[in-house]
Amino acid sequence: MSPLAEKKLKKIHRLDQFILYKKLKVLENKPEPSGVKKLKGYNLFRLRVGKYRIVYERTATKVYVPIIGHRREVYNLLKRLF
């Protein structure tokens, strides 16, 4: 997980953090759970978790999470980063 994703995750409400951590654990074991979509124009995927999004990149051996955030802001962050 990137430092930006960790920083954003710490600012989220505790209950939502718990749910996001559970989804991150699922991603570790199964890189493409149900509800995952590929983002157009990027080699990234997104997972919806309520009003939050986990944007991640998967390789053959692991999953890297550059961004976690509210659905309103995550795509703007994505444009600035990539």
Secondary structure per residue as TSV (DSSP state, phi and psi in degrees):
chain	resnum	aa	ss	phi	psi
A	1	M	-	360.0	137.8
A	2	S	-	-74.7	159.0
A	3	P	H	-60.6	-34.9
A	4	L	H	-63.8	-43.5
A	5	A	H	-63.9	-41.8
A	6	E	H	-63.4	-41.4
A	7	K	H	-63.3	-45.8
A	8	K	H	-65.2	-38.4
A	9	L	H	-64.9	-36.4
A	10	K	H	-69.6	-22.2
A	11	K	T	-85.4	-8.5
A	12	I	S	-84.0	150.9
A	13	H	-	-53.1	145.0
A	14	R	H	-54.8	-44.9
A	15	L	H	-63.4	-42.6
A	16	D	H	-67.3	-35.3
A	17	Q	H	-59.1	-45.1
A	18	F	H	-58.5	-45.5
A	19	I	H	-65.0	-41.7
A	20	L	H	-65.1	-40.0
A	21	Y	H	-62.2	-39.2
A	22	K	H	-62.2	-42.0
A	23	K	H	-67.1	-34.9
A	24	L	H	-65.3	-37.6
A	25	K	H	-63.6	-39.0
A	26	V	H	-63.0	-41.0
A	27	L	H	-62.5	-34.9
A	28	E	H	-61.9	-41.0
A	29	N	H	-86.0	-34.3
A	30	K	-	-135.4	98.7
A	31	P	S	-65.5	-11.6
A	32	E	S	-135.6	73.9
A	33	P	-	-71.4	172.8
A	34	S	T	-65.3	145.3
A	35	G	T	92.5	3.3
A	36	V	E	-85.9	138.5
A	37	K	E	-129.1	146.5
A	38	K	E	-81.2	137.1
A	39	L	-	-83.5	131.5
A	40	K	T	-66.0	134.4
A	41	G	T	83.7	-1.5
A	42	Y	S	-133.2	158.4
A	43	N	S	-96.5	48.1
A	44	L	-	-127.9	161.3
A	45	F	E	-124.4	158.6
A	46	R	E	-130.7	145.0
A	47	L	E	-122.7	124.3
A	48	R	E	-80.9	132.2
A	49	V	E	-134.9	85.6
A	50	G	T	65.4	-124.4
A	51	K	T	-92.8	9.1
A	52	Y	E	-112.7	158.4
A	53	R	E	-128.3	138.2
A	54	I	E	-108.0	115.5
A	55	V	E	-100.8	128.1
A	56	Y	E	-144.1	161.5
A	57	E	E	-120.3	136.3
A	58	R	E	-117.9	141.8
A	59	T	-	-116.8	-174.2
A	60	A	S	-65.3	-28.8
A	61	T	S	-111.7	-23.3
A	62	K	-	-151.8	174.6
A	63	V	E	-118.0	130.5
A	64	Y	E	-114.7	128.4
A	65	V	E	-109.1	103.2
A	66	P	E	-81.9	-29.1
A	67	I	E	-140.6	136.1
A	68	I	E	-133.2	133.3
A	69	G	E	-176.6	178.7
A	70	H	E	-66.5	147.4
A	71	R	H	-60.3	-25.9
A	72	R	H	-67.6	-37.2
A	73	E	H	-107.7	-18.1
A	74	V	H	-65.4	-36.0
A	75	Y	H	-74.7	-32.6
A	76	N	H	-66.8	-40.3
A	77	L	H	-61.4	-40.7
A	78	L	H	-61.0	-42.7
A	79	K	H	-63.7	-38.1
A	80	R	H	-72.7	-32.9
A	81	L	H	-81.0	-37.6
A	82	F	-	-114.0	360.0
